[in-house]
Amino acid sequence: QVQFVESGGGLVPPGGSLRLSCTTSERDFSTYNMGWYRAAPEKKRELIARIYSTGDIIYEDPVKGRFTVSRDNAHNMLYLQMDDLKPEDTATYFCQRFPTMIAKWGQGTQVTVSS
C-alpha cells in the first residue's frame, strides 16, 4: 500500500527552526506533485506548501518567506525547512500527493512552538 512517513518534528522556542522529512517506498515518487499540510489544534487540515513534479513551488501566505519546501527524487525524500517559527505554527504536519490523494494520511509529525 502507498504510505508516506513524516518525521523531524519537536518542541522549539519562537524564532527557532526545524527541518521536517517525508519519505515513501513508491517508485513513482518523482512523478508526484507533493504537498505539506498541517492541522493545528481544533482546526481542519490545510495545505501550506506545494512542490510539483516539475519542481515549481507555491507557498500559502502564513508560511511564505519562512518555510522552504524541497525534494530529493533520487532518495524519495520531501523536506520542509521551517525557520522563524511562531506559536501559530504549532500543529501536526503531514505530507501527501495532490491534487489526488494517493495514500491514507500518515501519523504526521508534531511541531510545538512555545517558550
N, C-alpha and C positions, 0 to 999 in steps of 0.2 A: 504494500500500500504506500501511497505517497505520504511523506512525512517531512515536516520542517521542524528543526530543533533550534531553539533560541538559547543564548547564553550571554553572560557578561554583565548582568545587572548587579546592583548593590546599593548600599547606603552611602550617599555623598553629601557634603555641605553645599549650600548655594554657591554658585560660581565654579563648582567642581566639574570634572569631566569623567565620562565613561565611554567605553567602546563596546557596542553590542555586536554579536555574531549570530549568523543564521546559516545552517547548512542542511543539505539533503543528499540522499543517495541517488536521486533521479538523474539519469544520464542526459536528459534533455534540459537540464537546468539553464544552460546557456541560451536557450530559445525562449525562456520565460521572462515576461515582464514581472518584476518583483516589487512589492511594497512593504514598507514598515507601517504598522498600525499600533495604536495604543488605546488602552482602556483605563481611564482614571477612575478612582473610586466613585461608584454610583453613577457613572456615565457610560454611554454607549461606546463601543469600539469605533475608532475613526482613523482614517488614512492620514498619515503625516508626511510621508516621503515616498516617491516613486522613482525607480530606475528601470527603464525599458531595456529590452534585449539589445537595442541599438547603443545603449549607454546614455541616452538622453535622460535627464533628471528633472523632476518637479518637486518643489517643497511647498507645503502649506505655510501660511503666514506665521502661525505660532512658533515654528521652529526655524524659519528662514533666517539664514545668517549665523545660526548657532550649531545646526546639525549638518553632517555631511554623510551622504549615502554613497557606497561604492560596492563593487562586486569583483570577485576573482573567479571567473568561469572555469579556469583550469583546475580549481580545487573545490568547485561547487560551494562557494562561500559568498555570503552577503554581509555587509558591515554597516553599522550606523555609529559614526563618531559623534558624540554629544558633548558640546562644550558650553560653558557659561550656563550650567544647569540652574533651573529655577524651581521653587516648590511646586509650581503649576505643572511641571514635567513629571511629577510623581504619578506613576501608572504602571500597568503591566504591558510590556511591549511584545509584539508578535510580528512575524513575517508571513507573507502569503503571496501567491501568484494573483495577478489581476489582469484584466477585468474578470476573468473566470477563475473562481476559487477551485483549486485542484486537490486540496487536502483538507482534512478536518483541522480546526485550529489546534495548535500545539499548546503546551502549558504556558508558554511565554516566559519572559524573564522580568523580574520585578525591579523597578527603579524607584528608589525613595530619595528625595532631595529634602534634607532637613538639617538645621543647625543643632 
